[in-house]
Each structure stands twice: as structure tokens, then as C-alpha cells.
């Protein structure tokens, strides 16, 4: 069983399902909800590096805090404790980096279920996380 589970959380129904799944499936694990504040691609290319991350504006921090408070409500409804974190950057990269840096052994991520042309053109964060992560990834739909 997993001891440390990371759930990327954006407040969407799929991320709520992923968080609920993590609580139900890993009852003894420490669960962390991670919100990634997405930075425009052009800014990420300029600012991202081994020790350099784009700063979080106050408005972005407030919005992320509100979203993570929703995750805390889900945790309360499941009578569970929840760690929360926020980072900036490209979600699919930052999720895997954070999970690796903090020794999470499983990622549980929601999928928006895109198919066909939408999936080809846009790709999905969950698909990229599955490809990049060195630990098991559970995709919840």
C-alpha cells in the first residue's frame, strides 16, 4: 500500500473524484493535495530552471488558497487529514517534480476524459504525468 499519496487538485469534478478515490483506497496514507498555478508557456521557458520558479502573485495565491480550501472540505467530509501545497509552473512537469522531490510513492490524478481530436490537439496533463512519473499513477475518471 502507498504511504504518501499526491493528488493534483484544481477544484474540478475530476480532481474531486481523484481526491475521494485517494481517501477511500488509501485509508492509512498521508494525502497531499497539490495545486499548480499554471504560468503562460512563454514565461515558463524564460523563468524555469533548476533553482528558479516563477513568483506567485497575490491574486493567484488567493485563488489557489480558495481551491485548496475546497479540497480541505472534501477531506473533512471523509473524516481525513489533508496536507496542501501550491507551486507554479507547467502542471505536468511540476506534479512529477513535486512528487519525486517529496518522496510520494503514488500519484492519484483525475482525468477530464478528452477523446479524439481534442485529446490529440490539447493532450492531457494526466497522460503526461503517467508518462513522466517514476512512481505508480492512478488515473480516475
N, C-alpha and C positions, 0 to 999 in steps of 0.2 A: 504494500500500500504506500501511497505517497505521504510524505511528512510535511512538505511545503508545496502548496499549490498556488499558482499565479493565474488570476483571471483578468485579462484585459477588459476594461469596463468603460463604455461610452454612454451608458444610460438607455441604450436601445433595447427593444424587446429581446433580440438575440443575446445581448450581453447579460440581461436579467436571467434568461434561461440558463446561460453558462454558469452564472454565479449560484443559482439554485441547484444546478446539477453538481457543482463542486461541493456544496454543503451536504447534499444528500448522499453523494457517492464516496466522499472522503470525510467521514464524520470526526475523525481524530486529527486531521491535518490542520496546520496553520494556513489560513487562506488570506491572500493579499489581492485586493482589487487595485489594478494599475490603470490610471487614466493617462493617455498620451495626448498632449496638446500638440496637434499637428501644425507644423510650421511649413509655409509655402516652399515648394521644391527648390526654387531659386535661392531662398535663404538657407536652406539646409546645406546645399552644395558649398556655399561660402563659409558658413559658420561651424559646420560639424567637423569634428576631428577627435583625436584620442582624448584630449582634455578640455575641449571647447564645445559647449552646448548653447543653443540659442536661449536668451533670457525669457522668462515668463512675465508677460505684462500683468499688471494688477487685475485688469478685466478678465484676462484668460485664467488667472489664478482663481478668481471668484467663481467663474463658470465651472472650472474643474472641481472646485470645492463643493459646489451645488450638486454636481453629478455624483461625486463620491459620497455625499450625504444620502443620496438615493440608494447607493449600494449598502450603506450602513442600515438603512431601513429594511432592506431585504435580509440582511444579517440578523437584525432584531426579530423579524418575523420568523426566522428559522432558529431563534434562540442560540445564535452563534456569535463569536467574536470575529472581527474582521480588521485586518491591517489595511491601510490605504496609502497609496503613493501616487505622485504625479511627476511626469517627466515631459520633456519637449523633444520633438524630432519627427522622424518618419516612423509611423506606428509599427510597421512590420519589422523594422530594424531595432527599434528601441525596446519592443516587447522581448525579443530574443536576447538582446544585450542585458536587459534588466534581469531576466530570469537566470541567465548564466552568472552574472556578477553577484547575485544574491543567493545562489545555490538552491533555487527552486527545482524540484525534481519532476514537476508536471505542470503543463500549461493547459487550462481549460478555456477555450475561446468560442464565442458564438459565431455563427455563420449567417450571413444575410441571404444565403441561398440563391445567389445570382446564377443564371444559366445562360447558355447560348452566347449571342453577340455581346451582351452586357458583360459577361464574365471574361470574354476574350479581350475586349477593349479596355476594361477597367481593372481586371484582375481582382483579387480579394486579399485582404490583409490576412485572413485565416489561412489561405492557401500558401502565402509567402512564409508565414510563421511555421507551418508544417514543414516546408522545405528547408528552412534555415535552422530550426531548433535542434540542439543536440539531445534534448530530453523528450519524453513522450508528450504528444499534444493530442488532446481530446477536442474534437470539433462538435459542438452542439447545435442542432437545428431545431 
